[in-house]
Amino acid sequence: MINGAVMPESKKGNKIRKPFYRHLYVQVLFGVVLGIDKFMSECRALTNFIGNGVACVMVSRWEGELDRAALKAGLHDMTALPAE
């Protein structure tokens, strides 16, 4: 006779197995996290690139070595950059 306070035993242990959809739920969440991580990695790289460019301009301005005419020409017309 099964009492309400006694958990029935399964063949593989003393607890009843969890439904299969919980494992599917975890797999779907894991896939979503991996997909978001790929996108966020690209965003971090772009943010780092822009931050490094802004830092270079700010440090050169702080040091007094910023050539504003060359910077303006380079930002407005990409073909006007001097050839090295």
Residue, then its C-alpha position, 0 to 999 in steps of 0.5 A: m500500500i502506498n502512503g502519501a508521505v512515501m515517495p515511490e521508487s523507480k528502477k534507477g534510484n530512489k527518486i522518480r525521474k524528472p520529465f524529459y521537457r526539463h532537459l529540452y528547456v535547458q538545451v534551448l536556453f543554452g543555445v540561446v545563451l550561446g547565440i547571444d554570446k556570439f552577438m555580444s562578442e562582436c559588439r564588444a569588439l566594435t566598442n573596443f575598436i571605437g574606444n581605442g580610436v577615441a583614446c588615440v585622438m584624446v591623448s594626441r590632443w592632450e599632448g598637443e600633437l593633434d593635426r586638426a586639418a589632417l583629422k578633419a580631412g581624414l574623417h570627411d574624405m577617406t581618399a584624401l589620406p596621405a600615402e606612405 
